[in-house]
Amino acid sequence: MIKLKHKDLAAGRWQTLGLIDQLAHIGSEVGRTAKWQNVDQERADQAFERALELFYLIIADPRWKKRLKEIVRAKELFCGAYLNHPQFNTTLQDLDRYFMQFALMRNSRR
C-alpha cells in the first residue's frame, strides 16, 4: 500500500482547486526538489515523491482532460530532470521557473 504524502488533497480537496492552484502546488514541490537536489539527497527524494503524487492527482482530475498531454509532458520532463537524463535537456531549475509562473498568477488573484 502506498503511503500518501498529501492526504487531505487526495481525499477530495484537490478537486476543489483550480488548474492554476494545482500547478502552483506542484511547483512548490518542484522548487523544493531543485533546492535540495545537490544539498540533501533524502530531502530531494522526499520532495520528488511529493511532486509525483501531485502530478498523479492532476493527471487523474477529469477537468483537465484537454490539457493532459501538456501535464504528462511536464511530469516526464520533471522525472528526466531529476534523474539527469540528457534526452530532455531540461533542468529542475528550468522547471522551477516554469511552475513559478503559476504561483505568481495564484498570488496575483488574492
Order of alpha helices (4+ residues) and beta strands (2+ residues): alpha-alpha-alpha-alpha-alpha
